[in-house]
Every structure is written in C-alpha cells, then in structure tokens.
Amino acid sequence: MNRNTRRARAIAIAQAQPDAKLATLRFLMLATGATAAIIALVIAHAV
C-alpha cells in the first residue's frame, strides 16, 4: 500500500466518523421522542 492509498484511506475514515456520531445522535433523539410520546399517551389514557 503506497503513501497516497494510505492517505486516502485515512481521509475516508476521518470523514466517516462524524457521520456515525450523527447517526447515533439521531437515533437517541428518535428514541427520546418515542418515549415521550408513549408516556404522554399512557398519562392521557389514565386520566
């Protein structure tokens, strides 16, 4: 593997990391919203 190939791979990995973090953040936000909706539904149903 020559220097340009290693550099291209390092750049690709560096650019992929924020996308993985962003996907995790989106999933957590979705889970939080779903949990809030379920809690609101249960409270509304109990009242």
Backbone as CSV, one residue per row, in Angstrom:
resi,resn,N_x,N_y,N_z,CA_x,CA_y,CA_z,C_x,C_y,C_z
1,MET,0.853,-1.179,0.000,0.000,0.000,0.000,0.899,1.242,0.000
2,ASN,0.756,2.071,-0.985,1.634,3.234,-1.067,1.094,4.410,-0.236
3,ARG,1.839,5.488,-0.252,1.512,6.625,0.614,0.167,7.270,0.253
4,ASN,-0.115,7.391,-1.031,-1.381,8.013,-1.448,-2.579,7.164,-1.039
5,THR,-2.448,5.848,-1.147,-3.540,4.964,-0.747,-3.801,5.073,0.744
6,ARG,-2.732,5.081,1.537,-2.897,5.221,2.989,-3.521,6.558,3.348
7,ARG,-3.101,7.602,2.640,-3.645,8.939,2.922,-5.127,8.993,2.570
8,ALA,-5.499,8.432,1.429,-6.905,8.419,1.014,-7.751,7.634,2.009
9,ARG,-7.209,6.519,2.499,-7.948,5.717,3.474,-8.111,6.488,4.782
10,ALA,-7.064,7.175,5.233,-7.134,7.957,6.470,-8.156,9.085,6.347
11,ILE,-8.191,9.725,5.187,-9.169,10.802,4.974,-10.590,10.236,4.983
12,ALA,-10.790,9.101,4.339,-12.123,8.489,4.301,-12.589,8.104,5.703
13,ILE,-11.683,7.554,6.504,-12.046,7.168,7.869,-12.361,8.416,8.697
14,ALA,-11.572,9.462,8.541,-11.802,10.697,9.299,-13.146,11.326,8.939
15,GLN,-13.534,11.224,7.687,-14.818,11.796,7.274,-15.990,10.915,7.694
16,ALA,-15.776,9.630,7.872,-16.866,8.730,8.239,-17.214,8.836,9.718
17,GLN,-16.276,9.226,10.557,-16.524,9.265,11.997,-17.658,10.216,12.392
18,PRO,-17.696,11.473,11.930,-18.798,12.350,12.329,-20.158,11.824,11.885
19,ASP,-20.208,11.127,10.740,-21.481,10.579,10.286,-21.988,9.522,11.254
20,ALA,-21.101,8.699,11.786,-21.503,7.676,12.748,-22.015,8.328,14.028
21,LYS,-21.330,9.384,14.467,-21.784,10.095,15.666,-23.137,10.747,15.423
22,LEU,-23.318,11.316,14.242,-24.578,11.972,13.914,-25.716,10.953,13.856
23,ALA,-25.446,9.785,13.303,-26.464,8.739,13.244,-26.850,8.288,14.650
24,THR,-25.875,8.167,15.532,-26.163,7.793,16.915,-27.006,8.861,17.594
25,LEU,-26.659,10.115,17.369,-27.417,11.211,17.964,-28.847,11.227,17.449
26,ARG,-29.029,11.005,16.151,-30.381,10.959,15.582,-31.192,9.824,16.196
27,PHE,-30.556,8.663,16.354,-31.262,7.524,16.941,-31.678,7.818,18.380
28,LEU,-30.787,8.427,19.152,-31.123,8.758,20.541,-32.251,9.782,20.607
29,MET,-32.238,10.759,19.715,-33.315,11.752,19.685,-34.642,11.100,19.311
30,LEU,-34.602,10.183,18.367,-35.815,9.470,17.969,-36.356,8.630,19.125
31,ALA,-35.456,7.943,19.833,-35.867,7.128,20.973,-36.450,7.995,22.085
32,THR,-35.850,9.160,22.321,-36.365,10.078,23.348,-37.753,10.576,22.978
33,GLY,-37.939,10.928,21.735,-39.252,11.395,21.278,-40.308,10.307,21.371
34,ALA,-39.939,9.092,21.009,-40.883,7.983,21.087,-41.258,7.699,22.541
35,THR,-40.279,7.758,23.430,-40.546,7.536,24.851,-41.479,8.613,25.395
36,ALA,-41.236,9.856,25.043,-42.095,10.949,25.499,-43.521,10.775,24.970
37,ALA,-43.652,10.345,23.731,-44.982,10.148,23.152,-45.723,9.021,23.854
38,ILE,-45.034,7.946,24.176,-45.671,6.818,24.866,-46.103,7.226,26.267
39,ILE,-45.231,7.967,26.964,-45.587,8.424,28.316,-46.805,9.345,28.263
40,ALA,-46.829,10.267,27.298,-47.986,11.158,27.157,-49.252,10.377,26.850
41,LEU,-49.141,9.359,26.020,-50.300,8.532,25.685,-50.810,7.781,26.907
42,VAL,-49.906,7.226,27.695,-50.309,6.494,28.907,-50.979,7.433,29.910
43,ILE,-50.398,8.613,30.085,-50.992,9.592,31.022,-52.372,10.025,30.545
44,ALA,-52.507,10.294,29.250,-53.791,10.720,28.703,-54.827,9.594,28.832
45,HIS,-54.385,8.389,28.677,-55.313,7.258,28.782,-55.725,7.002,30.223
46,ALA,-54.820,7.243,31.165,-55.104,7.013,32.586,-56.033,8.078,33.142
47,VAL,-56.004,9.261,32.553,-56.856,10.364,33.054,-58.188,10.287,32.400
